[in-house]
Amino acid sequence: MIKKIWILTLFPEFFEPLLKCGIAGSALRGERSDENFKFEVHCINIRDYSTTKYKSVDDSPFGGGPGMVMRADILRDALMKGVVEQGGYKSKEDLRVIYTSPRGIVWDNLVARNFGMNVLSDPQRDIVFICGRYEGIDERFLENYVDEFYSIGDFVLTGGELAVMVMLDSAVRFVPGILGNKLSSEADSFEDGMIEFPQYTKPREFEGTEVPQVLMDGHHKKIEEWQKSEKIRLTRKHRPDLLK
């Protein structure tokens, strides 16, 4: 089965490094997953669906104010012609349309896990990400065409591209078959509400500091106890808010 991810953006080139590099890149290229389930990513340039002389996609806001607003009609055409028609879907209802916005569900590790396991892995509906720019998008498009909203934090970006990449990179790890070792994600930071314990590798001694002896003794129960205590210590030191 091919799971298609469509990205509506003014800057398709933003996504080239994501698709070329690392585990997320190989997964989204369809090279790292179960043989019966592969991803396919398509970037659609919103500007291709502008009917204006200079291929503009925005205009000044009614009621006045700074900045420009992305037009609902151009976004609709990019979605309906660039994705629904081009992708061979019966209707927009075959798709899950997502917009990154401050009004959305705040993205954290639990949300990323659920998204990877239940949205990216959903065989029934492909996904469309809308990357906003300028002051935002005409509210009528959001009301009529967007199904879900997500926010990666309480700050403002110049565009939605980085937010979409953060979502994909953090969620694709939870899709079954993507990580070679399932335990890799289970031991990561935030999985149990705390940050990860310290990690060490060769050389055994570095600039006068040696690897903790407990990790060298091979006593698995003592190692596990050390890891748990170190997670609490580091969380208390660096992220005390998590212990609440």
N, C-alpha and C positions, 0 to 999 in steps of 0.2 A: 504494500500500500504506500502511496506517495502522499505525504502531508505537506500541503503547499502553504507557504507563508508569503503574503503579499505586503509590500511596504510602499505606501504612497508618500513621496518625499520630493522636495525641490533639489535635493543633493544626493542622488544615488551613489555618488563616489564615496560618501561617508561610510558606506557599508562594505566597501572592498576589503579593507584590512580585517574586519570581523570575519568575513567569509573565507579569507585566505589563511588565517593563522590559528594555531592552537586547537584544543579539543572542540571548542564551540564551532570553529570554522569547519573542521572536518565533519562534525555532526550535521551542520546546516548545509553542507555540500552533499549530504547523503552518503558519506563514506564511513560513518561510524555509528552503527545502530544495528538492530536486528534486521536480518535480510528481508523480512516481511514488512518492515516499517522504515521508510526513509523520508528525509526532509528535502524540500525543493523551495528555494527562495527566489522571489521575483521582485525587483525594485521598479516601480512605476514612477516616471517623472511627471509630477502634477502639471508642470508647465506645458507639456505636450497637449493638454486638453484645454488650453486657453484659446479663446477666439478673438482676443484683442490684438491690435496691430503689433504691439511690442511684446506679446506673450506674457503680459502681467497676470498675476493670479490674485492680486489684492486691491483694495480700494479704501478710501478714507471712511471712518466710521460715522454712521448717522448719529446726530446729537453732538458731534464734535469730540475732540480729545486728541491726545498724541498718538502717533503711530498709525499703522495700517492694519486692516483686517482681511484675512483670507476669504475669498468669495465662496458662497455656498454652491452656486451653480457649477463652477469649475471643479470643485471637489466632488460634487455629485457625478459629473461626467467622467472624471478620472476613476471613480469607484465603479460606476455602472458600465462604462465602455472599456476601461483599462483592465478591470478585474472580472466583473460578472460576465461580460460578453467574451472577452479574450480568454478567460479561464473556462468557458463552457458551462457556467452554472445556470441553473433554472431561474434563480432569483437571488436577491441580496440575502434572503433568509438562509441560504446555504452556507453563509459565511458568518464569522464572529468578528465584528468590527470594533477595534480598540483604539482609544485615543489617550495619550499621556497628558495629564492635566492636574493642576493643584486640587481640583474637586474630586480626584479619584481615590480609590483605595490605596493606602500607604503601603508601599512595597517593602517587605522584610523577608527574612528567610522562610517563614511559614507560608507567606503568600507565594514566594518563588517556588517552593516545593509543590504547593497545590496547583500552581499554574503549569509547572512541568509535567506533573503526573495526570492532571485532569483536563488541561486545555491543549498543551502541545501534543499530548498523547491521544487526544480525542479523534477517533477515526471518522466521525460524522460531519464535522464542520471545519473547513480551512479557516485561516486567520488573516485578517487585514489590519495592519498598523497604520494609523494616520499620524504623520509627523507635522505638527503645527509649526508656524513661524510668525514673526512680527508680533502684533498685539494679541493674536489668537485667531479663532475661526468663527465665522458667522454662526450664531446660536441655532439658527434654523437647521443647519446641516447636522449639528451635534444632536439635536432633538429627533431628527428624522432618520438618521443613518448610523449613529454610533450606539453600540450595545453595552460597552463597558469602559470605565475610566480608571486609570491607574496613575499614581504619583510616586516618584522615586525619592521624594523628600521635600521639605519645606524650603525650597529655594527655586530660583528662576533660571532656566537655561535659555540660550538664544534660539533653540529649536528642539524639536522632539526627537531628533535622530539619536543623540547620546542616550536619552532615556530608553528608547526602544532597544538599543544595543545592550544596555545594562540589564534590561528585563530578559532578553534572549540569552545572554551569557550566563546569568545566574540561574535561570530556570531550566535550560536544556540539560544541565548536569543531572537533573532528577528524572529525566526520561529514561525508562528501563533500557539497558543495553548501551547507553552512551559512555558511562565510566566503566573502565575495565574491571575495577574493583569496587563493588557496591559499598563496601565499608568506607571508602574514601569520603563520600558525602556524609556518612553517619558520624564520623569523627570530627567534622569541620566545626568551626566556630558557629555559635548560635543554635546548634542542633539540640542542645539541652539547656538553652537559656544562658550559656556562658561562652566565653571565648576559648579558643583552643589552647591546649597545653604546649610548652616549648618543644621545639624539634631540634635534633642535633644529627650531624653526620661527620664524616672524616674531614679534617684530621682530628684525632682524639684530643690534642692540645692545640689551642689557638690563642696566641698572644697572652700566654700565661694562664688561661682559663681552660680547665679540662671538662669533658663531658661528665655529668653527674654519675657517680659510681653505680647507683642503683640500675642505670640503664645498661651497664656493662656486665652485671652479674647473671643475667638470664633468668631471674626469678619473676615469672610472669605476674603472679599475684601482687608482689611488691611493686612491680612496674606499674600495674594498673592503679594501685593505691596512690603512688607518686603522681601519676597523671591526673587523677581526680583532685588531689590536693593542690597541684600546680594550676589547674584550671580555676579553682576558687581563688588562689592567691593572685593570679594575673587579672582575673575579672575584678576583684576587689581593688586592685591597684589602678587598672586602666579604664574599666567600665563599671564602676560601682552602681550605676543606675540599673544595670541588668539584675543585680542581686535583689532589688526591690520586688 
